[in-house]
């Protein structure tokens, strides 16, 4: 069996608290990709089907613009902050 390393990819992510997020997913709500049930969760239509995000989960925007939830322990084991140099110059 061969071994493989995940390619370094920069993603955008936000920590989901509970209920509707302030404006960061408005376009996805309008497009029908996100719903906020009354139980404080977030339902996200992903490439694999509808997934439920719990408060404390990370919501990741992937390389193709897709959204999906990620549990905090998996997020911390997989991702690290990137220094943003886009405003330098």
C-alpha positions in Angstrom: 0.0 0.0 0.0 1.4 3.4 -1.0 1.3 6.5 1.3 -0.1 9.9 0.3 0.0 13.3 1.9 -2.9 15.8 1.6 -2.0 18.7 -0.6 -1.8 22.1 1.1 -5.0 23.9 0.4 -6.1 27.2 1.8 -9.8 27.3 2.8 -12.1 29.8 4.4 -13.9 28.8 7.7 -16.1 30.2 10.4 -17.0 28.8 13.8 -20.7 28.2 14.0 -22.3 29.4 17.2 -26.1 28.8 17.1 -28.8 30.0 14.9 -28.3 32.3 12.0 -24.8 33.7 11.4 -24.4 37.4 10.8 -24.4 37.8 7.0 -21.6 35.4 6.2 -23.9 32.8 4.6 -26.6 35.1 3.2 -26.0 34.0 -0.5 -26.0 30.3 0.5 -29.3 30.8 2.4 -30.9 32.5 -0.6 -29.6 29.7 -2.9 -31.2 27.1 -0.6 -27.9 25.6 0.5 -28.4 26.5 4.2 -31.3 26.3 6.5 -31.6 27.2 10.2 -34.0 24.9 12.0 -35.4 26.1 15.3 -33.2 23.7 17.3 -30.2 26.0 16.8 -28.4 23.8 14.3 -27.5 24.5 10.7 -28.5 22.2 7.8 -26.1 22.4 4.9 -26.6 21.0 1.4 -23.2 19.5 0.6 -22.0 17.5 -2.4 -22.6 14.3 -0.3 -26.2 15.3 0.8 -27.6 17.4 3.7 -25.3 17.6 6.7 -26.2 19.0 10.2 -23.8 21.4 11.9 -23.9 21.7 15.7 -22.9 24.8 17.6 -19.1 24.8 17.9 -18.6 23.1 14.6 -16.5 24.8 11.9 -18.2 25.6 8.6 -15.7 25.3 5.8 -15.9 26.7 2.3 -14.0 24.3 0.0 -11.9 25.0 -3.0 -14.9 24.8 -5.3 -17.1 27.1 -3.2 -18.9 24.2 -1.5 -19.8 24.3 2.2 -19.5 21.6 4.7 -19.3 21.2 8.5 -16.3 20.0 10.4 -16.1 18.9 14.0 -13.7 21.0 16.1 -11.2 18.2 16.9 -10.9 17.2 13.2 -10.6 20.9 12.2 -7.8 21.5 14.7 -5.9 18.3 13.6 -6.2 19.2 9.9 -6.0 23.0 9.6 -3.8 25.8 10.9 -4.2 29.6 10.5 -2.7 31.2 7.4 -1.1 34.6 7.6 -3.1 36.9 5.3 -0.7 39.0 3.2 -3.4 40.2 0.7 -3.4 43.7 2.1 0.4 44.1 2.1 2.0 46.2 -0.7 
